[in-house]
Amino acid sequence: MPENPTSKLEVPPTPQAEIREDYVHDRQVIIAPGRNRRPHDTVNPNFEATASSATPAKDVFSTENLRGVKALLTVGGQKSWRIKVIKNIFPVVTPENPKAYGYQEVVVETPKYGVELSTLPEEHIADLLRVYGKRMRQLQRDKKIRYILIFKNNGGSAGASINHAHSQIFASQYVPPHIITRRERAEEYRIQHNRDYYSDLLIGEENGPRWIASGKHVCALAPYASLYNYEAWIMPWRRVDNIGLLSDGEIKEMAHYLKTILMKVGELHLPYNYYLHQVVGDRGEHMYLRVAPRRDVWAGVELGSRLVVNTVPPEEAALFYRPAFTNEPKV
């Protein structure tokens, strides 16, 4: 009988999957690196080429189209602006709707079409973070606003409907339940341990396998129960509850960290989201900017069980990012 040719194939052992839970953030994740080796005969829509720099027939955020639009905030001159904040003309919440009260704004990050945020100078990105802080402080003046979310969708499968670089600010009277749960569990941790959860998180992760980099004001890590491939958090060392309270030194360093991480995500040609949020009036929060690359598609396991399968362990993600920070000054 002829020998079965497949019997001589040496298949390396598949790394074991591991269920991880983050109680405070209410995350349940299956870290399953072996899933990357499964066969595919369909194209993963989340691997995207870099957006074309060719200007479309109608760029909705061009200087010409924004000329008559009232800006809520402008960085630079009216004719030579660098960043502009305008009202979202298709908002899901409005101050006129008592059933869905709030505000939604668009932050146009550059007047140029086809420019990726990661390619802009660090000072430009720092200006963008300052804009977020200024708008957050302004929106807090409305005493009905209880929750503010700042987010960016980059790439079609990350939810972006327009290629011109932009992000959004969502402010609502309604606080999502999972945000309340997170704060309650962080407070529960403080009562049980007489310590702050996020301070312990940074102490426990510093220089460990999921640690990415340490700066004077800011650090970066891949969270233990990462929901997304190559997920990264950028956190100030100092505990502040929102970006509007960061010092200029913290803003500049956060801009450097954000640019560096987004450049690495760009090497993978992946769409991504990033976001940060605030519960207005809750000074116990420790803000962080979460970068969530969108490679894997959530399917039956995730939708049915709410257990997210992540095929890239956060330890591997940290290894991917860390070389970009090897020349950072030691703190």
N, C-alpha and C positions, 0 to 999 in steps of 0.2 A: 504494500500500500504506500503510495507516495506520501512523503512527509508534508504535513500542513505548514505552508510557508509562514503563516501568521504566528505559529508557535514560537518562532525564533525572534519575534519582535520584542524588544526590551522597552516596556512602558514604565517610565519612572513613577514612583508612588504618588498618588494624589494627596495634596495637603488636606488634613482633616478640617472640616467645617467646625465653627464654634458659634454658639449663641451668646450674644452679649447684650446686656441691658444697662441703660442709663436711667436710673429711677427718677432723678430730678427732672430730666428733659423728656421723660416718658417715651423712651426709644427702645425698641426691641429689634435687634439686627442679627442676621445670620452672616457671619464673615465666612465666605466660601470661595477661597482662591482657586480651588479646583474647577469651578464653573467656567473659568476662562478657557478651559481646554475642550469644552464641549463643542461638537460640530455645528456649523451654521450653513444653511443654504439660502438664507435671506440676508439682505443688506441691513446693517444696523443704521437706522436713520440718524442716530446721534453722533456719528462720525461725520463732521461737516468740514468742508473746505472753508478757508478764510473768505470772508465776505468780499465781494467784488468792490473795487474802488471806483468803478465806472458809475457816474452819477446817473440816476434814472431820469426818465422824462419829467417826472414831477417829484422832487425831493421836498417832502412836506416840512422839513425843518431847515430848509435853506434860508440864507439871510434875506433873500427876496420875499419868500413866503411868510417870514416872521416879521417883516417890516411894519405891518399894521397891527400886529398882535401885542396887546398890553403885557409887558413882562412883570412878573412878581419880584424878580431879582435879576440883575445883570452884572456879570463880571467883565470889565473892560468897557470901552466906549460903545455908544449905540451903533456905530458903523463898524467898529473893530472889536466886537464882543468876542469873548472866549467861551463863556458859559451863560446860558439863559434859562430861567425858570418861568414856565407859563402854566396856565390852567389846562388840565386835561379836558378836551372837548367831548370825550366819551366817558365821563366819570361813572363809577358804580355807586358812589356816595356823594351827596351834595348837602350844603347847609340849608337848602330849601325843602329837603325831604326828612320829616321827623321819623319816618320808618327806617331810614338808612342815612343817618346824619353824618356828615364829614366833608372832607376835602380830598381831592386827588390832583396832584401836580406832576408835570413832566419837566425833567431837568435835561435840557439839550446840552450835551457835554462838550461839543465843539461845533463851530460853524461848518466844518468840512465833512463832506459825505465820504463814507468808506474808510474812515479812520478808526482803528481799534483803540479802546481806552488804554490798553497796555503799552501802546506805542507812543503815547503822549508823555511829555516831560513830567518828572516827579512833581515839580512845582504846580503844574496844571492840575494834576491829580489831587495835590494838597488843596488847591483852590476849590475843587469839586467837593472835597470833604468839608471844607469850611462852609460851602453853600448848604450842604446837608444840615450842618449845625445851626446856621442862621434861620433856615426855614423851619426847623424843628422848634427853635425858640419862639418864632412867630406864631406857629400853629398852637403852641401851648397856651397862648394868651386867650384862646377860646376855651372857657371853663367847661364846655360840654365835651371837649375832646379828651378821651381817656387812653387812647392807644395810637401810636405812630409807627409806621413801617416804612423803611426806605429800602428800595430793592432795584436790582438791575437784571433784566433778561437779555442775554447775549446769544443769539442764534435761534433759528425757528423752533427747534425742538425744546428750547428752554423758555419758550413763550413769547419771543420777540416777534412783533408784527411789522416792524420798521427797521431797516438796516442802519439808518443814521444813528450814531452812538447817542444813547439817552438812558436815563434811569427815571424812577418814579418815586413819589412820596405819597403815602396813603395815610390819612388821619381820620380816625373814627371815634364815635361815641361808644361803640361796642368793643369790648375786650374779648378776644377769642378765648374759649375755655381752656385750651392747652397752655396758654400763657399764664392764666390764673393758677392752673395746676403746678406749673413750673415754679412760680413764686412761692406757692404754699409749701412745696416740697423742699425748696431751698431754705425756707424759714424753719421747717421741721428739722432739717439737718443742723441748723444753727442752734436750735433749742437742745437737741440731743447731744451735740458735740461741743457746744460753746465755742464754735469756730465758724468762719464764713466758708460756704461751700466752694466758691470760686477761688478763694485764696488757697484752700487745700488742694483744689484741682491743679493750680499752677505749681505748687510745691511738689505735689506727687508726680507730675508729668515732666518737670524740668530735667533736661538732659537724659530723659528716658528714650525708649525706642520710638515713641510717637512725637517727640519734640522736634520741631523744625529749626527754630532760631530764637536767639535772645538778643534784644537791643537794649538801649538805655531806658527807653520809655515803653517799648512795645515788644511783645513776643508772639510766636506763632506755633501752633501744634495741630496735629491730626487727631481728632477726638476718638476716644476708646471705642465708642459705639457709632462709628461713622455711617450715616445713611447713604452717602454717595461715594462713588469712586473718586479718590484724590480730594476728598473734603478737607478743608483747612479752616482754622479759626485764627483770626488776628485779634489780639487782646491787649489793651493797655495794662501795664503792671498796676497802675493806680486804679482803685475801684471808683468808677464814675458810672452813673446810670444812663447817660446818653452822650452822643457825640458832640452836642453843643457845649459840653463842659470840658472838653479836651483842651490842653494848652497848645500853643503853637508848635512846641517841640514834639509833642505827642502826635499832632496832626501830620507834621512833616515825616516823622518816622513811620507812621501808619501808611502814608502815601507810598513810601519806599517799599514797604512790605507788600502792599496790595499790588503795586506794579510788578514786583519780582514774582509773586505767585501767579498773577495772571499771565505773565510771559511764559511761565512753565506750562500752564494750562494750554496756552496757544501752541506750544510744541506738540501737543497731543491732538490738535485740531478739534477740540471739544467745545460744544456750547456750554454755557455756565449761567448760573444765577449767583448773585451775592445779595446779602441783605443784612440789616441790623434793625432793631426795634426798641421801643420804649413804652413802658406803662407809665403814663404821666402821673407824677406825684409819688412814685415808688422809688425812694432813694436807696433802697437796699439792692437794687440790680447792679450787676457788673456787666457793662456793655461789651459786646464782641462783634466783629464783622465776620460773617460766615460765608465762605466761598464754596459753592456746591457745583462742581462740574457734572454734566449730565451725559454720561456715557451709556449706562445700562438702562434698558426699558423696564419699568415696573410692569409685571404681568400677573398671572393667576395667583402665585404664592403671595405676592405683596397685597393684591387687591382682596383676596379671600381671607388671609390670616392676619394681615397687617404686620406680618414679619417681613422686614425688608432684607433682601439678599444683596449683599455687597461683595463683589468679586475681587476687590482690591483692598487688602487689609490696611488699616491706617498706619501700621508700622512700615509697610511698603510705600505708602504715599509719602510718609515723612522722609524716607530715603530718597525718593524722587525729587522732593523740593530742596532738601538740605544742601546739595552742592551749590545751588544758586546763592547761598548765604555764607559760603566758606570763607570769603574774604571780609566778612563783617568784623568790626572791632569787637574785641572781647569785653564783656561787661563784668 
